[in-house]
Amino acid sequence: MNEVEDLKPLCGEVEFSGLLDTMVTTAPPRVFAVVQEFGERVDAWVAAWGFAFEDRAEVFAVDDHSRMSLGKPENALHLFSSRRHQLRARLVWLPDIGERLETAEVAACSA
């Protein structure tokens, strides 16, 4: 026997699932995109996706699959900007899950 098998569950399955739901929904990271703009509204594309945590940001580039750990999301902007190539970067934040659910509910009620 191993040590895990000797341990007793903290609570029942329903209560444990509730605890997990609370843990996950209490402090999720905010999701953002790093969008590169070419020229003055000539073209744009998503260059990277990121997760903003309380103390850092994790950024994943779309094209070359590189990953960066940064102090804050805004630190990604200079990495994806280039005056020489007329590229300007900006952060676009996804709405929080609660906002998306509310929007979906309103849309469903309006239909």
N, C-alpha and C positions, 0 to 999 in steps of 0.2 A: 504494500500500500504506500501511496505517496501522501505528503502532508495535506494536499488540497482535498483529497477524499476524506480526511479526518475532520475537516471543518464543516460546521453546520451552516445552512443558509441563514442570512440575516433576517429574512422575512418571506412571506409568500410571493408567488410569481406576479400577481396583480400589483401588489405594493411595490415590488422590486422594479417592475416595468414603469410604474409611476415615478419612482425615484430617478430612473434613467431618463425619462422624458423631461423631468425638471432639470436634471444636470445638463442635458443637451440644449434646452431652450433658454436657460438662464444667461449664458454668456457666449453665444455663437460669434464667430468672426464675421465682420462685415465684408461683403464681396464687392470687388471693384474691377473695372477694366482700365487698362492703360491704352488710350486711343491715340494713334498718330494721325495728325492732320497734315496733308500736303498742300502747300500754298495757302491762299486765303479762301477756305471752303471749297477747294478744287476737288479734293478726294480725302477719304479717311478710312481707317481700318483698325481693328482690334489687334494690337501688337502683343499684349500680355493680359493675363488675368491675375488677380491677387486676392489674398485674404488678409484683412487687417485685424490683428489681435491687439489686446490692450498695450502690450509692450514691444510689438514689432509687426512687420508685414512680410509675408511670403509672396513672391511674385514669380509667375511662370510664363516665360516668353512663348509665343505661339509658333514662330517660325523655326527657331533653332533648338527648342525644347530645353533651354537653359533655365535654371532656377536660382533665385536670389533671395537672401534673407536680409531685410533692410530695417533700419530703426523706425521708419514711418513710411506710409505709402507715398507721400510726396517726394521722397528720395528717388523714386523710380523715374520721375519726370525728366531729369537731366540725362539719364541713361538712354532714353528713347527719343530725345530731341537732337536735331542736327541743323544748325544754320546753313551749313554747306549744302545740304540736300533739301533745304526748305521744309524740314519736318518739325512740327511742334507737337508736344505730347500733353495730354490732359487726362485727369482721372474722371471716370464716369462711375458713379456709385449705383449698385443695384439696390432697389428698395428692400427694406427688411422683410422677412417672411410674413410678418403680421400685416404689413401694408399690402403685400401681394395678395394675401388671402382676402383682405377686405375689398380690394379692387376686383378680384374674381367674383366675390359674392355680389357686389353691386352690379357687375356686368351680367351675371346670371339672372338677377332680379329684374334687370331692365329688358332682357330679351323676351 
